Amino acid sequence: MALQIYNTMTRAKEVFVPQEPDKVKMYVCGPTVYGYMHIGNARPVIVFDMVRNYLEALGNEVRYLTNFTDVDDKMIRKAEEMNITVAEVAEMFISAYQEDLTGLGVKPATMNPRVTESMDMIIEFIKELEEKGYAYENGGDVYYRTGKFADYGKLSRQNLEELHFGIRIEVDSRKENQEDFVLWKAAKPGEVHWHSPWGNGRPGWHIECSAMVREYLGETIDIHGGGQDLQFPHHECECAQTEALTGKPLSNYWMHNGFLNIGEEKMSKSLGNGLLVKDIRARFKAAAIRYFMLSSHYRNPLNFTEEALLSAEKSAERIALAESNVKHRLELAPEGADGEASAAVAERLAAIISSFHARMQDDFNTPDAITAVFDWVSLANQTLAKTDAASADFAALLKTFGEMNAVLRLTPEVEAEAATEEIERLIAERAEARKNKNWGRSDEIRDELNSLGILLEDTPQGMRWRRK
């Protein structure tokens, strides 16, 4: 079996072959942090967490980046509305976002680069585009010259002539062509800004991801992911920016998840129809929300209803109950757990895990993979019904379930696991900050950990942590 991924660029399933054996470079566009995460945002978060988990289950080391856009027009408006600084808006909603990730059982990314911490690399990227003739300045704004990049539109299958009819474009007399997009925005009086060769300003949206990908992952990555709505213009513009400089593909595989709809409309903050994750988490555990999200293929649209979540909750509870009962049975009689499982149980478990992988390797077909999980539930319940079942059978059951659940994360303990992973990520980031004598960031992380109820202790063996 070989993993096949549907590549948006080619509109076909392709065998996944990373550039470097057993190592995957993966980037997923993160949020603009001007509000709380809504349930529509949670779909790509959970989908690409699952993708990353499965790649790791196949033995790959995954370097997984997702960014924070922490300066933006919407953030400036939010700061004015709340009468606080843009930086304070960012810290408030990044903290809330990370809390939601933990509450959804999502593992921390390898790195979360922020736009405000990446300004030098962004400005350098724009300068290189300008030197090559792909960018031009007008009145302190810098635009990308789309007409010079012959492949503009290849990802979304659009061409420049059709864009006039298919996309509403606000006429801007400063542009050579109306399809040109902004790389650098001149600052208005009183706005947050950075110094640049073109005057004070801030970056456009699309350039941020191109610069971060090149800086932290290289010129070509293995997988670039995001929601379907990012395919155009955001990902199209990323391709144009990066490939104009490198002459190489930005990503070898492009993945896009379908919309989460409420009624007939896509969920989004801008439409005002987004249900907040923090409110949904108050009613439903991570296992139920993840089950709901993964019960449909990631490329298909998914309709959100309370009934669907309640159904997902019941299904997740069936899985958790079976696992709990198997664990309990093994705890009652642990002797012989390291022995061989019975032939009947071993044979069925081999078929279950083979089926699970076959379905996951078909473009991450999670709804069918969940069918394999319920085959496991049936086998677990049948084995539990036998008073003479061997401990080795229960140990084998747990091992197989663990392999599947490491990918899907459908049981209650995933929230605690995610919390521990986030704490360890923060401690590692603090250690790096201290190594680089970045005392301000070190103190920020210490305060963040303290707010989470985590105490740090220096020991001869290194830093340790414990809960208050």
C-alpha positions as CSV (number, residue, x, y, z in Angstrom):
1,M,0.0,0.0,0.0
2,A,1.1,3.6,-0.7
3,L,-0.4,6.8,0.6
4,Q,-2.3,8.7,-2.1
5,I,-3.2,12.3,-1.7
6,Y,-5.6,14.3,-3.9
7,N,-3.5,17.2,-5.2
8,T,-5.5,20.3,-5.9
9,M,-2.8,21.4,-8.4
10,T,-3.3,18.4,-10.7
11,R,-6.9,17.6,-9.7
12,A,-5.9,14.0,-9.2
13,K,-4.9,11.5,-6.6
14,E,-1.1,11.0,-6.5
15,V,1.2,8.7,-4.6
16,F,2.8,10.7,-1.8
17,V,6.6,10.8,-2.0
18,P,8.3,13.3,0.3
19,Q,11.4,15.1,-1.1
20,E,13.5,13.6,1.7
21,P,12.7,10.0,2.8
22,D,10.8,9.8,6.1
23,K,10.7,13.6,6.5
24,V,7.8,15.8,5.6
25,K,7.7,19.6,5.4
26,M,4.1,20.8,5.9
27,Y,2.6,24.3,6.1
28,V,-1.0,25.1,6.8
29,C,-2.3,28.7,6.8
30,G,-3.2,29.9,10.3
31,P,-5.7,32.4,11.6
32,T,-5.8,36.2,11.5
33,V,-6.3,36.7,15.2
34,Y,-9.0,39.3,15.5
35,G,-11.7,37.1,17.1
36,Y,-12.4,33.8,18.7
37,M,-12.2,30.5,16.7
38,H,-15.6,29.5,15.2
39,I,-16.5,26.0,14.3
40,G,-15.8,26.5,10.6
41,N,-12.2,27.4,11.6
42,A,-12.0,24.1,13.5
43,R,-12.5,22.0,10.5
44,P,-9.1,22.6,8.8
45,V,-7.5,22.6,12.3
46,I,-8.7,19.0,13.0
47,V,-8.3,17.8,9.4
48,F,-4.6,18.8,9.1
49,D,-4.0,17.5,12.7
50,M,-5.2,14.2,11.4
51,V,-3.1,14.4,8.3
52,R,0.0,15.2,10.3
53,N,-0.8,12.3,12.8
54,Y,-1.1,9.8,10.0
55,L,2.1,10.9,8.3
56,E,3.8,10.4,11.7
57,A,2.1,7.0,12.1
58,L,3.8,6.0,8.8
59,G,7.1,6.7,10.4
60,N,7.7,10.2,9.1
61,E,9.2,13.1,11.0
62,V,6.8,15.9,10.2
63,R,7.9,19.6,10.5
64,Y,4.5,21.2,10.7
65,L,4.1,25.0,10.6
66,T,1.0,27.1,10.9
67,N,1.3,30.9,11.2
68,F,-0.4,33.7,13.1
69,T,-1.3,36.8,11.1
70,D,-1.0,39.2,14.0
71,V,-1.3,42.5,12.1
72,D,-4.0,43.2,9.6
73,D,-6.8,45.7,8.7
74,K,-9.3,43.7,10.6
75,M,-7.1,43.7,13.7
76,I,-6.6,47.4,13.5
77,R,-10.4,47.9,13.4
78,K,-10.7,45.5,16.4
79,A,-8.1,47.4,18.4
80,E,-9.9,50.6,17.7
81,E,-13.2,49.0,18.7
82,M,-11.7,47.6,22.0
83,N,-9.6,50.7,22.7
84,I,-6.4,48.6,23.0
85,T,-3.3,48.1,20.9
86,V,-3.1,45.7,18.0
87,A,-0.4,43.7,19.9
88,E,-2.9,43.3,22.8
89,V,-5.6,42.1,20.4
90,A,-3.1,39.6,19.1
91,E,-2.1,38.2,22.5
92,M,-5.7,38.0,23.6
93,F,-6.9,36.0,20.6
94,I,-3.7,33.9,20.2
95,S,-4.1,32.7,23.8
96,A,-7.8,31.9,23.2
97,Y,-7.0,30.1,20.0
98,Q,-4.3,27.9,21.6
99,E,-6.8,27.1,24.4
100,D,-9.3,26.0,21.8
101,L,-6.6,23.8,20.1
102,T,-6.0,22.1,23.4
103,G,-9.7,21.7,23.9
104,L,-10.0,20.1,20.5
105,G,-7.3,17.6,21.2
106,V,-5.0,19.1,18.6
107,K,-1.2,18.6,18.9
108,P,0.9,21.8,18.9
109,A,2.5,22.7,15.6
110,T,6.3,22.4,15.3
111,M,6.3,26.2,15.0
112,N,3.8,29.1,14.9
113,P,5.6,32.0,13.2
114,R,4.0,35.4,13.6
115,V,4.0,38.1,11.0
116,T,5.2,40.8,13.4
117,E,8.3,38.7,14.2
118,S,8.9,38.0,10.5
119,M,9.1,41.5,9.1
120,D,12.7,41.5,7.9
121,M,12.2,38.3,5.9
122,I,9.0,39.7,4.4
123,I,10.6,43.0,3.3
124,E,13.6,41.1,1.8
125,F,11.2,38.9,-0.2
126,I,9.4,41.9,-1.6
127,K,12.8,43.5,-2.5
128,E,13.8,40.4,-4.4
129,L,10.5,40.4,-6.3
130,E,11.0,44.1,-7.2
131,E,14.6,43.5,-8.4
132,K,13.3,40.8,-10.7
133,G,10.5,43.0,-12.1
134,Y,7.6,41.2,-10.4
135,A,6.8,44.0,-8.1
136,Y,6.3,47.8,-8.5
137,E,5.8,50.7,-6.1
138,N,3.2,53.4,-6.3
139,G,2.6,56.0,-3.6
140,G,4.2,53.8,-0.9
141,D,2.2,50.7,-1.8
142,V,3.9,47.8,-3.5
143,Y,2.0,45.5,-5.9
144,Y,2.7,42.2,-7.5
145,R,2.8,42.3,-11.3
146,T,0.5,39.4,-12.2
147,G,0.9,39.8,-15.9
148,K,4.6,39.0,-15.7
149,F,3.9,35.6,-14.1
150,A,2.7,33.3,-16.9
151,D,1.3,30.6,-14.6
152,Y,-0.9,32.9,-12.5
153,G,-4.2,31.1,-12.1
154,K,-2.8,27.5,-12.5
155,L,-3.8,26.4,-9.0
156,S,-7.4,27.7,-9.2
157,R,-7.7,27.0,-13.0
158,Q,-8.5,30.7,-13.8
159,N,-6.9,33.0,-16.2
160,L,-6.5,36.8,-16.1
161,E,-9.1,37.5,-18.7
162,E,-11.8,35.5,-16.9
163,L,-11.0,37.1,-13.5
164,H,-12.7,40.3,-14.6
165,F,-16.0,38.4,-14.9
166,G,-15.6,35.8,-12.2
167,I,-14.2,37.9,-9.3
168,R,-15.4,41.3,-8.1
169,I,-12.4,43.5,-8.1
170,E,-12.4,47.0,-6.6
171,V,-10.9,49.4,-9.2
172,D,-7.6,50.9,-8.0
173,S,-6.0,53.5,-10.2
174,R,-2.6,52.8,-8.6
175,K,-2.4,49.3,-10.1
176,E,-1.1,48.5,-13.6
177,N,-3.7,45.7,-13.8
178,Q,-6.7,45.3,-11.5
179,E,-5.6,41.7,-10.8
180,D,-2.4,42.9,-9.3
181,F,-2.3,42.4,-5.5
182,V,-0.7,44.3,-2.7
183,L,2.6,43.2,-1.2
184,W,3.2,46.2,1.0
185,K,0.6,48.7,2.3
186,A,1.6,52.3,3.1
187,A,0.6,53.2,6.6
188,K,-2.2,55.7,7.3
189,P,-1.5,58.3,10.0
190,G,-1.5,56.7,13.5
191,E,-1.5,53.1,12.2
192,V,0.9,50.5,13.4
193,H,3.8,50.3,10.9
194,W,7.3,49.1,10.1
195,H,10.1,50.9,8.2
196,S,10.8,49.7,4.7
197,P,12.5,50.9,1.5
198,W,9.1,52.1,0.3
199,G,8.2,54.0,3.4
200,N,6.3,53.1,6.6
201,G,3.7,50.4,6.2
202,R,2.9,46.8,6.8
203,P,2.8,43.7,4.6
204,G,-0.1,42.4,2.5
205,W,-1.7,39.1,3.4
206,H,-0.3,36.8,0.7
207,I,3.4,37.7,1.1
208,E,3.5,36.7,4.7
209,C,3.1,32.9,4.0
210,S,5.5,32.9,1.1
211,A,8.2,34.5,3.3
212,M,7.6,32.3,6.3
213,V,7.6,29.1,4.2
214,R,10.9,30.0,2.5
215,E,12.6,31.0,5.8
216,Y,11.5,28.0,7.9
217,L,10.9,25.2,5.4
218,G,12.7,26.0,2.2
219,E,11.9,26.8,-1.4
220,T,9.7,23.8,-2.0
221,I,7.7,22.0,0.7
222,D,5.9,18.7,0.6
223,I,2.3,19.6,1.6
224,H,0.6,23.0,1.7
225,G,-2.9,22.9,3.2
226,G,-5.8,25.1,4.0
227,G,-9.5,25.6,3.6
228,Q,-11.1,25.6,0.1
229,D,-11.7,29.3,0.3
230,L,-8.0,30.0,0.4
231,Q,-7.4,28.3,-3.0
232,F,-8.0,31.7,-4.6
233,P,-6.7,34.3,-4.2
234,H,-4.5,33.4,-1.2
235,H,-2.8,30.2,-2.3
236,E,-2.7,31.3,-6.0
237,C,-0.8,34.4,-4.9
238,E,1.6,32.5,-2.8
239,C,2.4,30.3,-5.8
240,A,3.0,33.4,-7.9
241,Q,5.2,35.1,-5.4
242,T,7.4,32.1,-4.5
243,E,7.8,30.6,-7.9
244,A,8.6,33.9,-9.5
245,L,11.7,34.0,-7.3
246,T,12.7,30.3,-7.2
247,G,11.5,28.8,-10.5
248,K,10.4,25.8,-8.4
249,P,7.0,24.6,-7.1
250,L,6.1,26.2,-3.8
251,S,4.6,22.8,-2.8
252,N,4.5,19.4,-4.4
253,Y,1.1,18.6,-3.0
254,W,-1.8,21.0,-2.3
255,M,-4.6,20.0,0.0
256,H,-7.9,21.8,0.6
257,N,-10.7,20.9,2.9
258,G,-14.3,21.5,2.1
259,F,-16.5,24.1,3.7
260,L,-18.4,23.6,7.0
261,N,-21.9,24.9,6.3
262,I,-24.7,26.1,8.6
263,G,-27.9,26.2,6.6
264,E,-26.8,26.8,3.0
265,E,-23.9,29.1,3.8
266,K,-20.2,28.6,4.5
267,M,-19.4,29.4,8.1
268,S,-17.2,32.4,8.6
269,K,-16.5,35.4,10.9
270,S,-17.2,37.8,8.1
271,L,-20.7,36.4,7.4
272,G,-21.5,36.5,11.1
273,N,-22.8,32.9,11.1
274,G,-20.0,31.3,13.1
275,L,-20.6,29.4,16.3
276,L,-17.7,29.8,18.6
277,V,-15.6,26.8,19.5
278,K,-15.3,27.9,23.1
279,D,-19.1,27.8,23.4
280,I,-19.4,24.4,21.7
281,R,-16.6,23.0,23.9
282,A,-18.6,24.0,26.9
283,R,-21.2,21.4,25.8
284,F,-19.2,18.8,23.9
285,K,-15.9,17.2,24.5
286,A,-13.1,17.1,22.0
287,A,-13.8,13.4,21.1
288,A,-17.4,14.3,19.9
289,I,-16.2,17.4,17.9
290,R,-13.4,15.4,16.3
291,Y,-15.7,12.5,15.5
292,F,-18.1,14.9,13.8
293,M,-15.4,16.5,11.7
294,L,-13.8,13.3,10.7
295,S,-17.1,11.4,9.9
296,S,-17.1,13.1,6.5
297,H,-14.3,13.0,3.9
298,Y,-12.2,16.2,4.3
299,R,-12.8,17.4,0.7
300,N,-16.6,17.1,1.0
301,P,-18.8,19.9,2.4
302,L,-20.1,19.2,5.9
303,N,-23.3,20.5,7.3
304,F,-23.3,21.5,11.0
305,T,-26.3,20.7,13.1
306,E,-26.7,20.1,16.8
307,E,-28.3,16.7,15.9
308,A,-25.1,15.7,14.1
309,L,-23.0,16.7,17.1
310,L,-25.2,14.7,19.5
311,S,-25.0,11.7,17.2
312,A,-21.2,12.1,17.0
313,E,-21.1,12.3,20.8
314,K,-22.9,9.0,21.2
315,S,-20.6,7.3,18.7
316,A,-17.5,8.6,20.4
317,E,-18.9,7.4,23.7
318,R,-19.3,3.9,22.3
319,I,-15.7,3.8,21.3
320,A,-14.5,5.2,24.6
321,L,-16.6,2.7,26.6
322,A,-15.2,-0.2,24.7
323,E,-11.6,1.0,25.2
324,S,-12.3,1.7,28.9
325,N,-13.8,-1.8,29.4
326,V,-10.8,-3.5,27.7
327,K,-8.4,-1.5,29.9
328,H,-10.3,-2.5,33.1
329,R,-10.4,-6.1,32.1
330,L,-6.6,-6.1,31.6
331,E,-6.0,-4.3,34.9
332,L,-8.0,-7.1,36.7
333,A,-5.8,-9.8,35.3
334,P,-2.5,-8.4,33.9
335,E,-0.7,-11.8,34.1
336,G,0.2,-13.0,30.6
337,A,-0.5,-9.7,28.9
338,D,2.9,-9.9,27.1
339,G,2.1,-13.3,25.6
340,E,0.7,-14.2,22.2
341,A,-3.0,-13.3,21.5
342,S,-5.3,-16.1,20.5
343,A,-5.2,-16.9,16.8
344,A,-8.8,-15.8,16.3
345,V,-8.3,-12.4,17.9
346,A,-4.9,-11.8,16.2
347,E,-6.3,-12.6,12.8
348,R,-9.2,-10.2,13.2
349,L,-7.0,-7.5,14.6
350,A,-4.7,-7.9,11.6
351,A,-7.6,-7.5,9.2
352,I,-8.9,-4.4,11.1
353,I,-5.6,-2.5,11.1
354,S,-5.0,-3.5,7.5
355,S,-8.5,-2.1,6.6
356,F,-7.8,1.0,8.6
357,H,-4.5,1.8,6.7
358,A,-6.0,0.9,3.3
359,R,-8.7,3.5,3.9
360,M,-6.4,6.2,5.4
361,Q,-4.0,5.7,2.5
362,D,-6.9,6.5,0.1
363,D,-6.6,10.2,0.5
364,F,-7.2,10.1,4.2
365,N,-10.7,8.5,4.0
366,T,-11.6,9.0,7.6
367,P,-15.3,8.0,7.4
368,D,-14.3,4.6,6.2
369,A,-11.4,4.4,8.6
370,I,-13.9,5.0,11.4
371,T,-15.7,1.9,10.1
372,A,-12.6,-0.1,11.0
373,V,-12.6,1.4,14.4
374,F,-16.2,0.1,15.0
375,D,-15.1,-3.3,13.7
376,W,-12.6,-3.1,16.6
377,V,-15.4,-2.1,19.0
378,S,-17.4,-5.2,17.9
379,L,-14.4,-7.5,18.4
380,A,-13.6,-5.8,21.8
381,N,-17.2,-6.4,23.0
382,Q,-17.2,-10.0,21.8
383,T,-13.9,-10.7,23.6
384,L,-15.2,-9.0,26.8
385,A,-18.2,-11.3,26.8
386,K,-15.9,-14.3,27.1
387,T,-15.1,-15.1,30.8
388,D,-12.0,-17.1,29.7
389,A,-10.5,-14.5,27.3
390,A,-6.7,-14.3,27.8
391,S,-5.0,-11.1,29.0
392,A,-2.9,-11.2,25.9
393,D,-6.1,-10.7,23.8
394,F,-6.9,-7.5,25.7
395,A,-3.4,-6.3,25.4
396,A,-3.5,-6.9,21.6
397,L,-6.8,-5.1,21.4
398,L,-5.4,-2.1,23.2
399,K,-2.3,-2.0,21.0
400,T,-4.4,-2.0,17.8
401,F,-6.7,0.6,19.1
402,G,-3.8,2.8,20.1
403,E,-2.5,2.7,16.6
404,M,-5.8,3.9,15.2
405,N,-6.5,6.4,17.9
406,A,-3.1,8.0,17.6
407,V,-4.3,9.2,14.2
408,L,-7.9,10.1,14.9
409,R,-7.8,11.0,18.6
410,L,-11.4,10.1,19.4
411,T,-11.2,9.4,23.1
412,P,-11.6,11.8,26.1
413,E,-7.9,11.7,27.2
414,V,-6.9,13.6,24.0
415,E,-7.6,16.9,25.7
416,A,-5.2,16.2,28.6
417,E,-2.6,14.8,26.1
418,A,-2.9,18.0,24.0
419,A,-2.6,20.2,27.1
420,T,0.6,18.4,28.1
421,E,2.1,18.7,24.6
422,E,1.3,22.4,24.6
423,I,3.0,22.9,28.0
424,E,6.1,21.0,26.8
425,R,6.2,23.1,23.6
426,L,6.1,26.3,25.6
427,I,8.9,25.1,27.9
428,A,11.0,24.2,24.9
429,E,10.3,27.6,23.4
430,R,11.3,29.3,26.7
431,A,14.5,27.4,26.8
432,E,15.4,28.5,23.3
433,A,14.5,32.1,24.2
434,R,16.8,32.0,27.2
435,K,19.6,30.5,25.1
436,N,19.2,33.4,22.7
437,K,19.0,35.9,25.7
438,N,15.5,36.9,24.6
439,W,14.5,37.6,28.2
440,G,11.3,39.4,27.3
441,R,9.9,36.3,25.4
442,S,11.2,34.1,28.2
443,D,9.2,36.1,30.8
444,E,6.1,36.1,28.6
445,I,6.1,32.3,28.4
446,R,6.8,32.0,32.1
447,D,3.7,34.2,32.8
448,E,1.6,32.2,30.3
449,L,2.6,29.0,32.0
450,N,1.8,30.5,35.4
451,S,-1.7,31.4,34.2
452,L,-2.1,27.8,33.1
453,G,-1.3,26.7,36.7
454,I,2.2,25.4,35.8
455,L,5.2,25.8,38.1
456,L,8.7,25.6,36.6
457,E,11.5,24.1,38.7
458,D,15.3,24.2,37.9
459,T,16.9,20.8,38.8
460,P,20.4,19.4,38.2
461,Q,18.9,17.4,35.4
462,G,17.3,20.4,33.8
463,M,14.0,22.2,33.8
464,R,10.9,20.3,35.2
465,W,7.3,21.3,35.5
466,R,4.4,20.5,37.7
467,R,0.9,21.6,38.2
468,K,0.0,23.9,41.1
